[in-house]
Amino acid sequence: MPLNQRNQSTQANQKRRSTMRKNLKILLLVLVMVTTGYAAYRISQPSRPEIMGFLWPNPKILTAFELGATQKSNLNLERLKGRWTFLFFGYTFCPDVCPTTLSTMAKVTERLRAKEGEEDVQVVFVSVDPARDALDHLSEYLGYFDKTFIGATAPLEQLDSFTRQLGILHFRDTPDDNGNYLVDHTASILLIDPGLRFVGVFQAPHSAEKITSAYLSIKDFVESQS
């Protein structure tokens, strides 16, 4: 090969190697940036504590709703804002799950009242049977468990708008010959924080001791993040 051709070939190889080195440096730099960025993201994210029913780090933020309620004002975002709220959905003609759960929540409330600084907690029972559960009837029914419990309900279309955003299911069974019927419904207790976020869900069967403990742990963690 003539000398000038060899020189041209050498120069071309050197240029290719130089380009490859530059590309490799760029690739390594990108990998370092991605790795560093991911590590920084991981460090910046609060660890998720192992607490029963805790929905973190992606709690659902409630959207606007309006239900009729006992104790004067309607149930809406304003009434939930600034307080921790336990939400339970059921109906007063429920033969087992609802009275059992409300009894459990009465024990939870009693335990929390005994603790200093736990006054801003409310229990809300939402009836999914508005045809039979008028507000005055709800108020009387809840008084057997705890007079501070709030009852709420609304016509089905209005009620469904609220239950859908929380993933609550409810289905009315076929009435018997006397017009009586049962309503199948989600038996979980939901926890809403003062910032209107759905942060916890407690599955049946319920334990007053476990719910109280989980609530206090969730509350401590959420408040530590604000």
MIDREN-25937 format. One line per field, with one value per residue: residue number from 1; residue in one letter; x negated, y, z of N, C-alpha, C in turn. Coordinates in nm, 2 decimals. Layout:
REM residues N
n	NUM  ...
res	a  ...
n.u	X  ...
n.v	Y  ...
n.w	Z  ...
ca.u	X  ...
ca.v	Y  ...
ca.w	Z  ...
c.u	X  ...
c.v	Y  ...
c.w	Z  ...
***
This chain:
REM residues 226
n	1  2  3  4  5  6  7  8  9  10  11  12  13  14  15  16  17  18  19  20  21  22  23  24  25  26  27  28  29  30  31  32  33  34  35  36  37  38  39  40  41  42  43  44  45  46  47  48  49  50  51  52  53  54  55  56  57  58  59  60  61  62  63  64  65  66  67  68  69  70  71  72  73  74  75  76  77  78  79  80  81  82  83  84  85  86  87  88  89  90  91  92  93  94  95  96  97  98  99  100  101  102  103  104  105  106  107  108  109  110  111  112  113  114  115  116  117  118  119  120  121  122  123  124  125  126  127  128  129  130  131  132  133  134  135  136  137  138  139  140  141  142  143  144  145  146  147  148  149  150  151  152  153  154  155  156  157  158  159  160  161  162  163  164  165  166  167  168  169  170  171  172  173  174  175  176  177  178  179  180  181  182  183  184  185  186  187  188  189  190  191  192  193  194  195  196  197  198  199  200  201  202  203  204  205  206  207  208  209  210  211  212  213  214  215  216  217  218  219  220  221  222  223  224  225  226
res	m  p  l  n  q  r  n  q  s  t  q  a  n  q  k  r  r  s  t  m  r  k  n  l  k  i  l  l  l  v  l  v  m  v  t  t  g  y  a  a  y  r  i  s  q  p  s  r  p  e  i  m  g  f  l  w  p  n  p  k  i  l  t  a  f  e  l  g  a  t  q  k  s  n  l  n  l  e  r  l  k  g  r  w  t  f  l  f  f  g  y  t  f  c  p  d  v  c  p  t  t  l  s  t  m  a  k  v  t  e  r  l  r  a  k  e  g  e  e  d  v  q  v  v  f  v  s  v  d  p  a  r  d  a  l  d  h  l  s  e  y  l  g  y  f  d  k  t  f  i  g  a  t  a  p  l  e  q  l  d  s  f  t  r  q  l  g  i  l  h  f  r  d  t  p  d  d  n  g  n  y  l  v  d  h  t  a  s  i  l  l  i  d  p  g  l  r  f  v  g  v  f  q  a  p  h  s  a  e  k  i  t  s  a  y  l  s  i  k  d  f  v  e  s  q  s
n.u	-0.09  -0.07  -0.25  -0.11  0.16  0.15  0.11  0.34  0.53  0.44  0.49  0.77  0.85  0.76  0.92  1.17  1.14  1.11  1.36  1.51  1.42  1.51  1.78  1.82  1.74  1.95  2.17  2.10  2.11  2.39  2.50  2.39  2.52  2.79  2.79  2.71  2.92  3.14  3.06  3.06  3.33  3.45  3.34  3.47  3.73  3.97  3.94  4.16  4.34  4.41  4.72  5.04  5.28  5.19  5.19  4.95  4.68  4.87  5.14  5.49  5.64  5.93  6.22  6.46  6.77  7.11  7.32  7.62  7.63  7.62  7.63  7.65  7.48  7.41  7.23  6.92  6.63  6.53  6.63  6.48  6.22  5.92  5.95  5.90  6.06  6.27  6.42  6.71  6.92  7.25  7.57  7.87  8.04  7.88  7.79  7.56  7.27  7.26  7.36  7.17  6.92  6.96  6.97  6.71  6.58  6.67  6.53  6.27  6.29  6.33  6.08  5.91  6.00  5.90  5.64  5.42  5.45  5.58  5.83  5.93  6.07  6.30  6.59  6.76  7.06  7.18  7.48  7.58  7.83  8.05  8.32  8.45  8.31  8.35  8.22  8.29  8.35  8.10  7.95  8.07  8.02  7.73  7.68  7.70  7.45  7.24  7.27  7.14  7.09  7.13  7.39  7.46  7.61  7.76  7.95  7.94  7.79  7.64  7.50  7.36  7.17  6.99  6.92  6.79  6.55  6.41  6.39  6.59  6.83  7.17  7.48  7.82  8.02  8.27  8.60  8.80  9.12  9.24  9.13  8.89  8.53  8.18  7.86  7.57  7.24  6.92  6.71  6.50  6.32  6.24  5.97  5.93  5.72  5.63  5.57  5.74  5.69  5.71  5.58  5.57  5.69  5.89  5.94  6.21  6.21  6.26  6.05  6.05  5.82  5.61  5.68  5.67  5.39  5.27  5.38  5.27  5.00  5.00  5.08  4.87  4.66  4.76  4.78  4.52  4.42  4.51
n.v	-0.12  0.22  0.49  0.73  0.64  0.46  0.63  0.78  0.58  0.52  0.76  0.77  0.54  0.63  0.85  0.72  0.57  0.78  0.89  0.68  0.66  0.91  0.87  0.66  0.78  0.97  0.79  0.66  0.89  0.95  0.72  0.74  0.98  0.90  0.69  0.83  1.01  0.84  0.73  0.95  1.01  0.79  0.82  1.05  0.98  0.90  0.62  0.34  0.26  -0.05  -0.09  -0.20  -0.19  0.06  0.30  0.40  0.52  0.66  0.79  0.83  1.13  1.29  1.39  1.65  1.62  1.57  1.49  1.43  1.47  1.38  1.57  1.84  1.99  1.92  1.64  1.68  1.78  1.99  1.93  1.72  1.81  1.88  1.70  1.37  1.10  0.82  0.61  0.43  0.21  0.11  -0.02  0.04  -0.17  -0.39  -0.72  -0.82  -0.75  -0.47  -0.37  -0.50  -0.39  -0.12  -0.14  -0.21  0.02  0.20  0.11  0.17  0.45  0.51  0.42  0.61  0.85  0.83  0.90  1.17  1.45  1.33  1.42  1.51  1.33  1.16  0.95  0.83  0.70  0.59  0.54  0.30  0.25  0.44  0.45  0.34  0.45  0.72  1.04  1.11  0.86  0.73  0.88  0.81  0.54  0.53  0.64  0.44  0.32  0.52  0.85  1.05  0.97  1.02  1.02  0.96  1.00  0.98  1.04  0.76  0.81  1.03  0.93  0.72  0.85  0.93  0.68  0.55  0.68  0.59  0.33  0.17  -0.09  -0.17  -0.35  -0.40  -0.66  -0.88  -0.80  -0.98  -1.15  -0.98  -0.74  -0.69  -0.67  -0.74  -0.57  -0.60  -0.51  -0.34  -0.42  -0.29  -0.05  0.28  0.51  0.86  1.13  1.45  1.61  1.55  1.30  0.97  0.74  0.50  0.16  -0.07  -0.41  -0.64  -0.93  -0.70  -0.55  -0.37  -0.31  -0.35  -0.17  0.07  0.09  0.08  0.31  0.51  0.48  0.53  0.80  0.93  0.89  1.02  1.28  1.33  1.37  1.61
n.w	0.00  -0.09  0.07  0.13  0.13  0.34  0.55  0.53  0.60  0.86  0.99  0.96  1.12  1.37  1.40  1.41  1.65  1.83  1.81  1.91  2.17  2.27  2.24  2.42  2.66  2.68  2.71  2.95  3.12  3.10  3.22  3.48  3.56  3.55  3.73  3.97  3.99  4.03  4.27  4.43  4.42  4.55  4.80  4.87  4.90  5.15  5.36  5.37  5.64  5.81  5.86  5.96  5.71  5.60  5.35  5.17  4.97  4.83  4.89  4.83  4.72  4.84  4.64  4.57  4.74  4.86  5.13  5.31  5.66  6.01  6.32  6.25  6.03  5.67  5.53  5.40  5.22  5.37  5.62  5.69  5.68  5.85  6.05  6.18  6.04  6.07  5.84  5.78  5.59  5.57  5.69  5.88  5.91  5.89  5.99  6.12  6.05  6.06  6.32  6.48  6.39  6.45  6.72  6.78  6.68  6.87  7.09  7.00  6.99  7.26  7.36  7.24  7.34  7.59  7.56  7.57  7.36  7.15  7.05  6.81  6.64  6.45  6.39  6.12  6.00  5.70  5.55  5.31  5.24  5.17  5.14  5.36  5.57  5.71  5.83  6.09  6.19  6.16  6.34  6.59  6.59  6.59  6.83  7.02  7.02  7.02  7.11  6.98  6.72  6.37  6.14  5.80  5.47  5.14  4.84  4.60  4.36  4.42  4.64  4.53  4.38  4.57  4.70  4.49  4.44  4.65  4.63  4.73  4.75  4.71  4.71  4.66  4.77  4.63  4.73  4.99  5.03  5.20  5.16  5.27  5.27  5.22  5.22  5.04  5.12  5.12  5.39  5.51  5.72  5.66  5.67  5.69  5.65  5.81  5.59  5.40  5.27  5.17  5.37  5.49  5.54  5.70  5.72  5.76  5.98  6.25  6.50  6.80  6.94  6.75  6.55  6.68  6.75  6.50  6.38  6.55  6.49  6.21  6.21  6.36  6.17  5.93  6.03  6.08  5.83  5.74
ca.u	0.00  -0.15  -0.26  0.00  0.28  0.13  0.13  0.49  0.59  0.41  0.57  0.91  0.86  0.74  1.05  1.28  1.11  1.13  1.51  1.56  1.38  1.60  1.92  1.81  1.74  2.08  2.25  2.07  2.16  2.53  2.52  2.36  2.63  2.91  2.78  2.71  3.05  3.22  3.02  3.11  3.48  3.47  3.31  3.57  3.86  3.99  3.97  4.30  4.34  4.50  4.83  5.16  5.37  5.14  5.18  4.84  4.67  4.97  5.28  5.59  5.70  6.07  6.27  6.58  6.90  7.21  7.42  7.69  7.57  7.67  7.55  7.66  7.43  7.39  7.10  6.85  6.48  6.51  6.65  6.37  6.09  5.86  5.97  5.89  6.19  6.29  6.54  6.77  7.04  7.34  7.71  7.91  8.11  7.78  7.81  7.44  7.14  7.26  7.35  7.04  6.82  6.98  6.93  6.57  6.54  6.70  6.42  6.16  6.31  6.30  5.94  5.85  6.04  5.82  5.51  5.42  5.42  5.66  5.97  5.97  6.10  6.45  6.64  6.88  7.13  7.26  7.58  7.60  7.97  8.12  8.47  8.49  8.23  8.36  8.12  8.34  8.34  7.96  7.91  8.11  7.94  7.59  7.67  7.68  7.31  7.17  7.35  7.06  7.09  7.20  7.45  7.47  7.66  7.81  8.01  7.84  7.70  7.54  7.43  7.27  7.06  6.89  6.86  6.71  6.41  6.34  6.39  6.69  6.93  7.30  7.58  7.94  8.07  8.42  8.69  8.88  9.26  9.28  9.06  8.76  8.41  8.05  7.77  7.43  7.16  6.79  6.71  6.38  6.32  6.15  5.91  5.91  5.64  5.68  5.55  5.84  5.63  5.75  5.45  5.57  5.80  5.88  6.03  6.28  6.27  6.20  6.01  6.03  5.68  5.52  5.71  5.61  5.25  5.24  5.42  5.17  4.87  5.02  5.09  4.74  4.58  4.81  4.75  4.37  4.38  4.56
ca.v	0.00  0.34  0.55  0.82  0.56  0.41  0.75  0.81  0.47  0.53  0.88  0.73  0.46  0.71  0.93  0.63  0.54  0.90  0.91  0.57  0.70  1.02  0.81  0.58  0.88  1.02  0.69  0.65  1.01  0.94  0.62  0.80  1.07  0.82  0.62  0.92  1.07  0.74  0.71  1.07  1.00  0.69  0.88  1.16  0.92  0.85  0.48  0.30  0.17  -0.17  -0.06  -0.26  -0.11  0.19  0.33  0.50  0.66  0.72  0.80  0.90  1.26  1.30  1.50  1.71  1.54  1.63  1.40  1.47  1.41  1.41  1.67  1.98  2.03  1.81  1.57  1.72  1.80  2.09  1.87  1.62  1.88  1.92  1.60  1.23  1.04  0.68  0.60  0.29  0.21  0.00  0.02  0.01  -0.30  -0.49  -0.81  -0.86  -0.68  -0.32  -0.35  -0.55  -0.30  0.00  -0.17  -0.21  0.16  0.26  0.08  0.25  0.59  0.51  0.41  0.73  0.95  0.82  0.95  1.31  1.49  1.25  1.47  1.55  1.20  1.14  0.83  0.86  0.59  0.63  0.44  0.27  0.21  0.57  0.43  0.31  0.51  0.87  1.10  1.10  0.72  0.71  0.95  0.73  0.41  0.55  0.68  0.32  0.29  0.64  0.97  1.14  0.91  1.10  0.94  1.03  0.93  1.07  0.96  0.67  0.87  1.12  0.85  0.64  0.94  0.92  0.55  0.51  0.73  0.52  0.18  0.10  -0.16  -0.20  -0.41  -0.44  -0.79  -0.88  -0.80  -1.09  -1.12  -0.88  -0.62  -0.68  -0.70  -0.72  -0.49  -0.65  -0.39  -0.35  -0.42  -0.23  0.08  0.36  0.62  0.98  1.22  1.59  1.67  1.49  1.19  0.83  0.69  0.36  0.07  -0.18  -0.51  -0.73  -0.89  -0.59  -0.56  -0.24  -0.29  -0.34  -0.05  0.19  0.08  0.11  0.45  0.60  0.47  0.61  0.94  0.97  0.89  1.12  1.41  1.35  1.41  1.74
ca.w	0.00  -0.09  0.20  0.15  0.16  0.48  0.64  0.54  0.67  1.00  1.04  0.97  1.23  1.48  1.41  1.46  1.79  1.90  1.82  1.99  2.31  2.31  2.26  2.54  2.77  2.69  2.76  3.09  3.19  3.11  3.32  3.61  3.59  3.57  3.86  4.07  4.00  4.09  4.41  4.50  4.43  4.65  4.93  4.90  4.93  5.29  5.37  5.41  5.76  5.80  5.95  5.91  5.64  5.56  5.21  5.15  4.97  4.73  4.94  4.74  4.77  4.81  4.56  4.63  4.76  4.96  5.18  5.42  5.78  6.14  6.39  6.19  5.89  5.58  5.53  5.28  5.24  5.48  5.75  5.72  5.68  5.98  6.16  6.14  6.02  6.04  5.76  5.76  5.51  5.60  5.70  6.01  5.92  5.88  6.10  6.19  6.03  6.09  6.46  6.53  6.35  6.52  6.86  6.77  6.67  7.00  7.18  6.95  7.03  7.40  7.38  7.19  7.44  7.71  7.53  7.55  7.22  7.04  7.05  6.68  6.57  6.43  6.33  6.03  5.94  5.58  5.51  5.17  5.23  5.20  5.13  5.49  5.68  5.72  5.92  6.23  6.23  6.17  6.47  6.70  6.58  6.62  6.97  7.10  7.01  7.07  7.07  6.89  6.59  6.27  6.04  5.67  5.36  5.03  4.73  4.55  4.26  4.49  4.73  4.44  4.34  4.68  4.72  4.37  4.45  4.76  4.60  4.82  4.68  4.78  4.62  4.73  4.73  4.60  4.85  5.01  5.01  5.30  5.12  5.35  5.19  5.27  5.13  5.05  5.11  5.17  5.54  5.56  5.78  5.59  5.75  5.61  5.73  5.81  5.46  5.30  5.20  5.21  5.40  5.56  5.52  5.79  5.67  5.86  6.11  6.31  6.64  6.85  6.98  6.63  6.48  6.76  6.74  6.36  6.36  6.61  6.41  6.09  6.25  6.39  6.05  5.84  6.08  6.07  5.69  5.71
c.u	-0.09  -0.14  -0.15  0.13  0.27  0.16  0.28  0.56  0.57  0.49  0.72  0.94  0.85  0.87  1.16  1.26  1.14  1.28  1.57  1.54  1.48  1.74  1.92  1.82  1.88  2.18  2.23  2.12  2.31  2.57  2.50  2.48  2.76  2.91  2.78  2.84  3.14  3.19  3.07  3.26  3.52  3.45  3.42  3.71  3.87  4.01  4.11  4.29  4.44  4.61  4.96  5.25  5.32  5.13  5.07  4.74  4.77  5.11  5.37  5.64  5.85  6.11  6.41  6.70  6.99  7.31  7.49  7.63  7.64  7.59  7.53  7.61  7.41  7.25  7.04  6.70  6.46  6.53  6.54  6.23  6.04  5.88  5.94  6.02  6.19  6.42  6.59  6.90  7.12  7.49  7.76  7.99  8.01  7.78  7.68  7.32  7.15  7.27  7.22  6.93  6.84  6.95  6.78  6.52  6.57  6.59  6.29  6.17  6.28  6.15  5.87  5.88  5.95  5.68  5.51  5.38  5.49  5.80  6.02  5.99  6.25  6.48  6.76  6.93  7.21  7.35  7.59  7.74  8.06  8.27  8.52  8.42  8.23  8.26  8.16  8.32  8.19  7.91  7.95  8.04  7.80  7.57  7.66  7.53  7.22  7.24  7.27  7.05  7.18  7.26  7.47  7.54  7.71  7.88  7.90  7.74  7.60  7.45  7.32  7.15  6.95  6.83  6.77  6.56  6.33  6.33  6.49  6.80  7.06  7.40  7.70  7.99  8.22  8.50  8.77  9.03  9.31  9.21  8.93  8.64  8.29  7.97  7.63  7.35  7.02  6.78  6.58  6.41  6.21  6.10  5.88  5.82  5.69  5.66  5.64  5.78  5.68  5.62  5.45  5.70  5.79  5.99  6.09  6.21  6.19  6.16  5.98  5.88  5.59  5.55  5.65  5.46  5.21  5.27  5.31  5.03  4.88  5.02  4.95  4.65  4.62  4.77  4.60  4.33  4.43  4.47
c.v	0.12  0.41  0.65  0.75  0.51  0.52  0.78  0.71  0.49  0.65  0.84  0.64  0.54  0.80  0.84  0.60  0.66  0.92  0.80  0.61  0.81  0.96  0.73  0.67  0.94  0.92  0.67  0.77  1.00  0.83  0.67  0.89  1.00  0.75  0.71  0.98  0.97  0.73  0.83  1.06  0.90  0.74  0.98  1.10  0.86  0.70  0.45  0.21  0.06  -0.15  -0.13  -0.16  0.03  0.20  0.44  0.44  0.73  0.72  0.87  1.02  1.26  1.41  1.54  1.61  1.61  1.52  1.47  1.41  1.46  1.52  1.80  1.98  1.90  1.76  1.61  1.73  1.89  2.03  1.77  1.69  1.91  1.82  1.46  1.17  0.89  0.67  0.45  0.30  0.09  0.05  -0.02  -0.12  -0.42  -0.59  -0.84  -0.77  -0.54  -0.30  -0.39  -0.45  -0.17  -0.02  -0.16  -0.06  0.24  0.23  0.15  0.39  0.60  0.51  0.54  0.84  0.95  0.87  1.10  1.35  1.42  1.29  1.49  1.42  1.19  1.01  0.86  0.73  0.63  0.51  0.43  0.22  0.34  0.55  0.41  0.39  0.66  0.91  1.08  0.95  0.68  0.76  0.86  0.60  0.42  0.58  0.56  0.28  0.40  0.76  1.07  1.09  0.99  1.00  1.02  0.94  1.03  0.98  0.88  0.73  0.96  1.04  0.77  0.72  0.94  0.79  0.50  0.56  0.67  0.37  0.10  0.04  -0.18  -0.24  -0.45  -0.57  -0.78  -0.89  -0.93  -1.06  -1.01  -0.74  -0.60  -0.73  -0.67  -0.63  -0.55  -0.52  -0.42  -0.33  -0.35  -0.09  0.16  0.47  0.74  1.07  1.36  1.67  1.62  1.38  1.06  0.75  0.55  0.29  -0.05  -0.29  -0.59  -0.86  -0.79  -0.61  -0.41  -0.21  -0.27  -0.21  0.07  0.20  0.13  0.26  0.54  0.60  0.55  0.76  1.00  0.99  1.01  1.26  1.44  1.40  1.55  1.85
c.w	0.00  0.04  0.23  0.19  0.30  0.58  0.65  0.62  0.82  1.06  1.06  1.09  1.36  1.51  1.46  1.61  1.88  1.92  1.91  2.14  2.36  2.33  2.39  2.67  2.80  2.76  2.91  3.18  3.21  3.22  3.46  3.65  3.63  3.71  3.98  4.10  4.07  4.24  4.49  4.52  4.54  4.79  4.97  4.94  5.07  5.28  5.41  5.53  5.75  5.91  5.89  5.84  5.58  5.41  5.18  5.06  4.87  4.78  4.84  4.80  4.74  4.72  4.62  4.63  4.86  5.00  5.29  5.55  5.91  6.21  6.31  6.05  5.80  5.59  5.39  5.31  5.36  5.61  5.79  5.73  5.82  6.09  6.10  6.14  5.99  5.96  5.75  5.69  5.54  5.60  5.83  6.02  5.90  6.01  6.18  6.17  6.09  6.25  6.53  6.51  6.43  6.67  6.87  6.77  6.80  7.10  7.14  7.00  7.18  7.43  7.35  7.29  7.56  7.69  7.51  7.41  7.11  7.03  6.91  6.59  6.56  6.36  6.25  5.98  5.83  5.55  5.36  5.14  5.26  5.20  5.27  5.61  5.67  5.83  6.06  6.28  6.25  6.31  6.59  6.71  6.63  6.77  7.06  7.11  7.07  7.02  6.98  6.75  6.49  6.17  5.91  5.56  5.25  4.93  4.66  4.45  4.32  4.58  4.65  4.40  4.45  4.70  4.61  4.39  4.56  4.74  4.69  4.73  4.77  4.68  4.70  4.68  4.69  4.72  4.86  4.99  5.10  5.26  5.19  5.26  5.27  5.17  5.15  5.03  5.16  5.32  5.59  5.62  5.71  5.69  5.66  5.70  5.73  5.68  5.36  5.21  5.26  5.24  5.46  5.53  5.61  5.75  5.79  5.87  6.18  6.46  6.69  6.88  6.86  6.56  6.55  6.74  6.60  6.33  6.42  6.54  6.28  6.11  6.28  6.26  5.96  5.90  6.08  5.93  5.66  5.76
***
